[in-house]
Amino acid sequence: MRAPTNTYRLQVRASFDLHEAATRLPYLRDLGVDWVYLSPLLEAEPGSDHGYDVVAHDRVDPARGGGEGLDVLVAEARRLGLGVLVDIVPNHVGVATPSANAWWWDMLTHGRDSRYAEAFDVDWDVASGRVRIPVLGDDGTDAVVHDTEAGLFRYHDHTFPVAPGTSSLDEQHYELTHWTAADDGLNYRRFFAVNTLAGLRLDVPWVFEESHAEIRRWFDEGLVDGLRVDHPDGLRDPGPYLDDLAAVTGGAYVLVEKILEPGEDLPASWATAGTTGYDVLGQIDRVLTDPAAERVLPGSDLDYAGMVHDAKRWWATHMLRSEVRRVMRELPASLVAGDVTPGEVLLDAEVIEDAVAELVACFPVYRSYVPEGLETLEAATATARERRPDLADTLDAVARVLADPAEPAARRFEQTSGATMAKGVEDTVFYRYNRLTSLNEVGGDPSHFSLGVAELHAAMAHRQSAWPHAMTTLSTHDTKRGEDVRARITVLSELPGLWTEALAQLHAAAPIASEDFAPLLWQAVLGAWDADDADLRPRLHAYAEKAMREAGDHTTWTEPDEAFEAGVHAAVDAAFDDERVRDVLDGLLAAVVEPGWSNALAAKAIALTVPGVPDVYQGSELWEQSLVDPDNRRAVDFDLRAALLADPDLDHPARAKLLVTSTALRLRRDRPELFSTYAGVEADGEAAGHVVAFDRGGVVTVATRLPVGLAARGGWGDTTLRLPPGAWRDALTDTPTDGRLADLLATHPVALLVKEDDR
């Protein structure tokens, strides 16, 4: 298997298509990039900015440059010696515009008789064998118009087919229902709670083959070198899918977007090089977090585990109830009230649904893969029994079924537990839990506050031995906050008193009806603040709207509380217009900006050099102060970056980050033999606790941690690294070092050391 030494992620879309991306490849090569990493390329919903709503699997999206654009990009990549990694979306397809998706349209037209009925995960025994489509508003079917000339039914901007030989809406193979019916009455699998993304059955051989025909062509013709697989946990059985994918790619480099909880391991049986790196992201952020603040920051008294359970339980009994009820329907009939043989269990359907919802709420990871991970199901059952002793017998009966991989309900439950985790934790609790929001990141557990240097070394040594080609990242299209927003917020862990006082002053000057939401908002303002950004105000307003509606405890997307939201938006405006608020923010910024940049450079240097394949998210070679999507998919000024890289005399506040990024990428690409092992490097002296250092087998990374505390103790003093034998030189400053940190880190808070005889 050929693996990259590093990657650079580009978001391909109509405004930055494959032709445009091809013109940027020389810059990426100069930066030190080994492989270009492209967002989904198959044809997506009309106007899709992200590409995860694929509607056609047999062609590259014309809006993204089409097959010709891919050929142009690949030709340029090959000329420059770059590999090509592409993101694929096997779990689901876009159905927001039914006519754009030929498979979905055919199924709606012909129902169960459609060849494509088998491709979609539909429970045909519900709704009298019709696909329920939750699209109607309060005007209902009275607003549906039969366009006989076009042979369509129209509902406002939506169009639907007419089955042959029919004339009325009631005769169709689909049922248009009120949009709220998706909560508990949907009969097709979807992506999380997104009704317009319908799940595919990749366990059906022909569905796999036809949905991967274009991908197979890419490898047959040598256009693509590797893949990133989006959300494999949505599939019925990810392991066999990855085996099938390996056959298509010839065993090429494949990564999976698998979210691992702390302490969880990727199934070793999977045909993959590893995850896309959220696990390492969390470890890097935590080694830069001051453990002393864990119990003194505002919000430290919040019950994170309780919040997670309650949020997951809410999703399981409300907006994901359709999925929970489907698990229940696939349990053996002997469990449900009805005719049973002697000795079989007889349980009430409502009680079973209650038990399934409780198991989902208590599940500690995204999903298991029974028989692998059976202990996770057992742990969830034990927790559920403790919480709901009244359901003990039912929980045991259901768990026995879910432990059997031959039972349809077992796989269905695994698909449902992942969706509930994503919606309950990432999209709800992460907007409620407000202690230190730099830790509220995909794949992270914010109740795990910090990580010691020795713990980081142990984790990275394991990674080197077990997953040396897994991806390492700091920012993605899915991160809640860009890497440098998190780096600045992390400084608050060193300044808990200042933050507590400032928060009280902000609340007095610009009160928000929810004192729980206020810390999350003000940390976002602080982390993203850039006085030179003309778009900052609308960006913060957009973030505030998404954050408070995702939190869902005072206002929601479907039932917005205008008064509450007006108060939050007034607070955002006050950050720009109210002198009292400005004074508080200015005082905070004066304290956190410089140490925040130190944290940012430390995180970047570590991420680019630890075991694995480092990925640079587009534009993050300069300061990355984006917030949650779609903010993190904004256009990148590549002309500026190319100019800065070409001319070291051009002044820019993020030049140091560009230097760290380019130096590390070039070392990894051009000298991969210097990154073949991992060992922690210790330091001696009074400030030894403020350095993270490790030897990769020829390159030693040195990074400052807890910079506020370091400054408070007067700097490095005589603290010195115990460098491996040899003469070492910092590749960033081109100066020799004996390991004395006061000299080595006098220019930058990080260093990349290379042996003199290896230069």
N, C-alpha and C positions, 0 to 999 in steps of 0.2 A: 504493500500500500504506500503510495506517495502521499506524504502529508506536508502541509505548508509549514513554514517557520513563523509566519505571521499573516494576518489578513487585515483588510480595510473594508468596512461595510459602506455600501452606497445604496441610497434609496432611489430606485428607478421608477419614474412616473412620466406622465405626459410632459411635464415642465422640465424634466431632467431625464430624457430618454436614453436608450442605449447608444445612440449616435453621440449625444453630448457626453455621456459617461466615457466613451472611447477617447474623446479629446482630453480627458483628465488623467488618463493612465500614465502619460509621461511624468506628470507631477507625482503620482503615487510611487512610481519606480524611483524617482529621485529621493522621495521621502524615506525609502527603505522597505517598501511594501513588497511582499512575496506573492500573495494571491489577492485578487480583488474578489470581494464577497458581495453578491447582488441580492437585493430583495426579490420577492416572487415575480416571475416573468410571464407566466401563462396568462391568457386573456382573462381579465377580471371584469367586475361590474362596470358599466359605463360611468366614467368619472372617478373611479376608485383611485385614491391617493396612496394607498398602502399595498394593494395587490393581494391581500389575504382572502378576498372574496372571488375566487376563481370561478369562471362560468364555462370555460372551454379548455379541455386538456390537450387538444391536438395542435395547438399553435401558440407561438409567442405573441403576446398582446400587441396588436398594431399600434395602440396608443402609446406603448412603451418602446416602439421602434421596430417591432415585428421581427420575423426571422432574419431579414436583411440587417437590421440593427445588431442582432446578436452576432451575425457573421462578421460585421465590421469591428465590433468590440473584441471578439475572440482573435481576429487577425492582428489587431493592435497589441493585445495582451501577449500573443505568441511572439511578436516582433520584439517586445520588451522583456520577454522571459517571465511573464506573470502567469500564474495559475488562475483558474476561475472556479469559484464556489457559488452555488445558487441555492436560494431558499425555496423549498417546495412545501405545499400545503395539502397533505393527503387526507386529512380528517373530514373536511367539509367543503362545500361549494356555495357560491352566492346565488340566492334565489330572490333577491329584492326586486329584480326585473325579470319575471319568469320567461319572457320571450327571448332574453339574452342567453338563457341556459337551455340548450336543446334537450338535454336529458330530462330536466325538470318539466319542461313544457310538454314533452311527449308523455310523461307519466300523468300530468294533470289532464291531458287530452284523453288518454286511453285507460287510466286507472290501473288496476291489477293486471290487465292484459298487456300493458306496455312492457316492452323488453326492459325498460329502465326502472320498472317498479322494484326489481331485485337490487338495484344499485343504491336505493335510498332506504334508510333504516326506518320503515313505516310499520306501525302496528295497525294492520288492516282490520283487525277485529273490533276496533274502536270506531265510532262514528259511522256505523253501517258500511264499512268498507270504503270510506271517502277520506281524502287527506284534508285535515283541518288547517285552514290558512287564517291566522288571526290578524286581519287587516282592517276590519270595519270599525268606523267610528260610531257615534251615537245616532247617525242618520241611517245606519243599518242597510239591509238589502234594498230598501226603497230607493237608494241612490245608485244602485247598480243598473247600468244601461246595457241592453243587448244591441250591439252594433252588428246588425245582420249582414250589412254589406262587407264589412271586414271580417266577419265570422269570429267576433270577440265579445266578451263581456268587459265592460269598462266600469271601474269604480274610481272616480277622480283621476289621478295619474296612473292608476294600476290597470293592467290589462290581463285577461285570462282567456284560455282557449274554450272553444265549444266542442263537446264530444260529437263525433259523427252521428247523425240521425237524431239529434236532440235539439230542443229549442228553449227549454226553461233552465233556470239556474239550479233548481232542485234535481235535475237529471244529470248533473255533472259528477265527475269522479272526485271532486273536491267540494269542500264546504267552507264558504266564507263566513267567518265568525268574528265576533267583537274582539278587539285586540287583547282584552283582558283574559280571554279564554286560553291564552298561551300559558297562564300560570298553572292551571290544573287540568286542562283538557286537550293539550297538544298530543298528537299521535305520531309525530316524526321526531327523530333525534336531531338536535340542533347543537351548535357550538355554544357552550355555556347557556346564557339566557338570550342569545341573539336569534330571533325568529327568522331572520333573513339569511342565516347560514345553516344549511341543511347537511346533516351528517351523511357520509358515504360508507358503504360496506366494503371495505378493502379486503375482507376475508373471503369474498366471492371472487374466484380466480379471474373471470373475464372483466370484472370491474377493475381489479388491480391492473390487468394488462392494458385495458383501453385508457385508463386514467394516467398511465405512465408511458404511453406510446411516445410522446414527444420527449420525455425525459430519457427514454431508451435511445432515441435518435441522437440526443446530445452526446451520449457516451459512445455510441457506435461510430459517430463521425468525429470524435475527439474534440468536441466543442467545450465540454465541461469536465472539470477534474474532481469535483466533490460536491456534496449536498449538505444543507442544513434542513432537518426535518422539523416542521412546525407541529407542536402539540401532539406528540405521539400518544399521550395518555388518553386522548379522545377515541383512539381506535379500539376495536374489540380486543385485539391481542397484539400489542406492539412487537413482541419478540418475533413471531412468524412473519409479520410485515417487514421487519428489518432484514430477515433472511431473504425474503423475496426481492427486496430492494437491492441487496448485495448481488443477487443474480443478474439484475438489470444493469448494475454499474460495473460489474466485473470485480467486485470487492474494493471499490474506490473508497476514498475518505468520506465518511458520513458522520455528522454530528446530530444530536437530538436536543430539542428544546425541552428537556426534562427538568422540572423543578424539584430539587431535593431539599427536604427539611434537614435541619442540623442533625448530624449523626446518621443520616440515611445514605445508603450506598446505591449507586446505579446497578441494576441487574447485570451481573458479570456475563450472563449468557447472551446478551444483546450484541448484534453485529454492528457495533458503532465504536468510534474513537473516543466518545465521551459526550458530555453535556456542552451547552453553549456558554457556561461559565458563571451563572448567577451564584453558585455556591462559593466560588472563589471571591467574587465581588463582595459578598457579605463578610468573608474572613478578612479581606484587606481593610474594609471600612472599620471593622471592630478592633483591629490591632492599632488603629490610630485614635481610638476612643478611650478617654480617661476613665478607668473603672471606679475611681473615687466618687464620681457623680451619680452612680447608679441609683442610689436611694435618696438623693437630695434634690434632684431636678424636679420642677413642677411636673405632675403627672406620674410620679414614681409610685403613688398609691393606687393606680389603676390596676384592675385585675385583668391582665391581658388574656389569660387562658379562659376566663369566664366570658370575656367579650367575644373571643373567637367562637366558643361553643354557641353562645346565644345568637350570634350573627349567622353562623352556619345553619343553626336550627331554623332561624327565620327564613332563610333562603329555601331550605328543604321543605318547608310547609307553606311557602307562598310562591315566589316566582320560579322555583324549580320543582314545584309539587308535581308537575307533569312527569318529570323524570323519576321522582320517587314512586309515583303510582305505577309507572311502567315496570320498575323493579318488582313491585308487589304483584303485578299481573303475571310476571314470569316465574314467580315462585311456584312450586308444585301445588296442584289443586288440592292435595291432601292437607295442606296447611290452612286452607281457607274454609270457612263454614260451608257445609254442603254434604253430599253423600261421601262417606269415607268407609274404609274397611276397618275391622277391629284392630286396635293398636295404633292407628294413625292419629296424628295430632289434629285437633279441631280448634281453630282459632278464628276470632272475628276479624273481618277485613280491615276495619278501622284500627283495631289494635295492632295488626301487622304493619299497617302504614305508619303508625306512630313509632313502632319499633325500628323500622327501616330508617325513618327520619332521624331517630336518636342515634343509630349507628353511624349514619353519615355525619352527623354533627360531632360525634366523638372520634372520628377517624383522624389519627395524628399526622398522616401524610396524604399526598394527593391520591394515590391508589396503591393497591397491592397487585400482585400478578400470581395468584394462587396456582400451583402450590408454593411458588416462591412468595415470601412475605407473609406466610400464614400467621406468623407471630403478631403481625400488625393487626390483623382481623381479631385475633384473640385479645390483644390489648384493648382495642376499641370496644369489644363486647364487655370486657371487664369494667371499663370506665362507664359504659352505658348502664350496666347493672347497678353500679354505685349511685349513679344519678337518678335512675328510674327503677328502683326495686320492684315497683308494681308491674314492670314489664319483663321481669327476669326470665320467666319461662318462655315467653314469646321471643325474647332476644336470643336465647339459647337455641330455640328451634330454627329461627331464621339464620343464625350464624352457622349452624350445621350445614345448611344448604349452600350458603355463600362460600364455605370452605371447599366445596367440590367444584373443580374447574369444568366438569362436564355439565353442570347445571347452567342453563341460560341466564338465570338471575345472577349468578356469580359474576360473569363478565359485565352484565348490565350495571350491577352495583359498582364495579370498579370504574366504569365510565362516569357514573353519577357522582362518586365521591370526589373525583378530581374537579368536576365543574363546581361542586359545592364549596370546595376549598378555595378555588380561584375567586368565586364571587363573594364568599363570606369573609375571606381574609384580605386578599389583595385589593378587592374593589369595595370593601366596606370598612373592616377594622383598621386597615392602613390609613383611612381618612378619619378615624376616631381616636386612635391611640396616639397621644401627642407628646410623649416624654422627650424623645430625641428622634426627629423624623428622618434623619439621615439613615436610620436603621430600618425604616419602614420601606423595605425594598423587596422586589420580586425574589422569591426563594429564601428570604430572610425571616428570622423570628425576632422581632424587636425586644422580646423579653430576654433574649441572649444579648447582653449589653456590650460586652467587650471580649477581647481575645488577647491573651498574653503572647509575648514574642516566642516563648518556647512552644506554646500551642500552635502558633503559625508554622514554626519550623517542622513540627511533627506532621501537621496536615500537608505541607508541601512535600515533605519526604515521601509520604504515602502517595501523593499525587504523582510524583516522579516515577515511583515503582509501578503504580496501578493504572494510571491514565495519563501518560506523558504527552499524548496528542489531543487531549480535550481542550476546548477553547477557554480562554481567560478574557474577561471583559470588565469594563467599568460602566459603560453606557450602552444602551440599546434603544430600539424603537419602542420598547415596552417598559423601560425603567420609569419609575415615578418621579425621579429627580435626576438631572444630569450629574455626572461625577463631581463637578466642581461646586455645584450647589450643595451636595452632600458633604464635601470636604469642608466647606465653610460652616455649615450647621454643626458639624462634629466639634468645632472649636468650643461650642457652648458646653460641652462636657467638661472642659477645663475652667469654665467661668460660670458655674451654676448660680452663684450669688448675684452676679451682674445680670444674668438672664432673668432670674426671679424678680429682681427689682424693676428691670425694664418692662417685663410683662405686665406688672401691676400698673406702671405708668402708662403703657399703651392702652390698657383697659380703661383707665380713667379718662384718657384723652379721646379715645375712639372706641367706645364700648361696643361689643358684639353680644347679641342675646345669648349666645352659647359660650360660656367661659371654657368649655372643653375644646371647641373648634378654634378659638382664638390663637392658642399656641401654634397649632398647625399652620394657620394662615400666616402668622408673623414670621415663623421660621422660613416659610417659602419666600416671603418678601425679602427677608434678610439674605437668603442664599442666592436668589436670582438678581439681587440689586446691582444694576450697572447704570450709573448716571448718564452714560453716553448712548444708551439704548433707547432710541426714539419710540420703539414699539413696546417698551416695558409695561406701561400702564394697561393697554388692551390685553397684553399677555397675562398680566396678573389678574385682571378681571375674568378672563376666560378660565384661568386656573381656579379661581375662587368659586366660580359657578360649578365647575366639574367636581371639585373637592367636596363642597357642601352637599351637593345632590348625591354623590356616591356615598358619602357618610350616611345619608338617609335617615338621620335621627331628628332633623328639624325641617328638612325640605327634601323633596325627591324630584326625579325627572318627570314622573307622571302626575304628581300633585305638588307643584312648587308653592312654597309659602312666600308670597311677594314681600311681606313686611320683613321677615327674617333675612331674605336675600338682599333687600335694599340696605339693611344695616351692615351686612358684610361688604357689599360694594362701596358703601360710604367709608368704611374703614380702609379699603384699598385706595380710594381717592385721597383720604386723609394722609396717606403715606407720601403723597406728592404735594398736597395743598395746605396741610395744617402744620403750622410751625411747631406746635407742641409735639406732634408725632414725629416730625422731621428731626427735632432735637434728640429724641430718644433713639431713633434709628441711626442718626449720625454717630451718637455715642457708641452704639453697638457695633456699627461698621468700623469705627476707629479701632475697636478692640479685636475684631475677628477677621478683617480682610487679610492682613499680612500672614497671620498664622494659618488662615484658610488656604492661601496660595501655597504655603509650605506643605500643608496636608495634601493639596492637590498634586503637587510635584512628587511627594512621597508615594501616594497611591499609584500615580502613573508609572513611576520607576519600578515599583514592586510588581504591578500588573504586567508590565512588558517583559519582565525577566524571570518570574517564577516559572515552575514547570507548566507545560501546556503550550498552546498556540495562542499568542495574544492577538486580540482583535481591537482595532481602532475604529470606533463609530464615527461616521462621517463628520468632519469638522473638529473633532475633539482633540486634535493636535494643538489647538489653541483652547482658550478657556471655554468650557462646556457648561453653560448656565441655563440649560433648557429645563422646563418642567414637564409634566406628563403629556402624553400624546394628545392632540397633534402638534403641540409646541416643539417636541423633539424631532419632528420631521421638517422643520423649516429649511428653506434653501440655505446652502452653504456657499460662502464667498471663496471659491477655489482660486480665483485670480489673486486675492490678497495672500493666501497661503503660499501659492507658488512664488509670488514676488518676495515674500519674507524668506522662503527657503533658498532662493537664488541669491539674495543679497543680504549677508549677515550684518551689514551696516544700517539697514532699515530699522527704525525704532518701533517697538510694539510692546505693550504691557505683558503679552503672553509669550514673548520670544523664548523665555527659559523653558516653557513647556514644549514648544516646537523643537528646541534643542534636545531635550530629554527624549522626546518621542522619536525623532529622526536618528539619533545616536543609537538608541536601543534597537530600533527596527533594523537598522543596517547591520549592527552586530549580529543579531539573530539570523538575518538572511545570509550574510556573507561569511559568518564564522560560526555555523551551527555546532561545530565540535566543542565550542567553549560553553555550551549549555547542555551538557550530557549527564550531569549529576546534580545533587543538591546537598548542601551542608550549611547549617547555621554558623555564623561568625560571631564570636563573643567580643565584648568590650570590657575594659577595666577602667575604673574611675568613677567619680561621684555622679556623673551623668550617664552612666551605662544604660539605664532604663529608658533613655530617650532615643535610642538608635535601634533600627532593624537592619541587619546585615546578613547576607548569605552568599555563599560561593556556588556558582553554577558549573564549576569545572574549568574555570579559566576567566570568568567574569565575576567580579564581586560587586553586588549591589549594596549601596549604603543609603539609608533613608532616615530622616528625622521623624520622630513621633513625639506627640505632646509638646509642641513648640512653645506654648504659653508657659508651661511649667519649666521648660528649659531656660527661657529668658528670665523667669523669676529667680532661678538659682544662679544666675550670672553667666550662663553659657556653658560651653563644654569643659572649661578648665583643662585639666590634663588627661581627660578621658581619651583612651586610645584603643583602636581595634587590634585584636589578635589576628593579624593577616596571615594567610598561608605563606609558606616560604616563597621567596622571590622578590623581585623589584616590581612595584605596582605603580601605575600611572592612571589618573582620572581622565577618561575619554571626553568628558564634558569640558574640562578646562585645560586639558593637555598639560597637566602638571604632575610631577612625581609625588608620592606620599609615603610616609612611614607609618600611617595609620592614626596619627594624631588628629582627632576630629576637629579641633578648633581651626586648624589650618586647612584640612581637607574640605570642610563644609563652610569655608569663609565666603565663597561666592554663591553657591547654591545650597539648598538644604538637602540635596541628594548628590550622589556620585556613582559613576559606573567605572569600576577599576578593571584594567586589563594589564596582564603582566608585560613588562617592558619587552621581553623577547618574543611576545605574541602579537606585537603591534603590526 
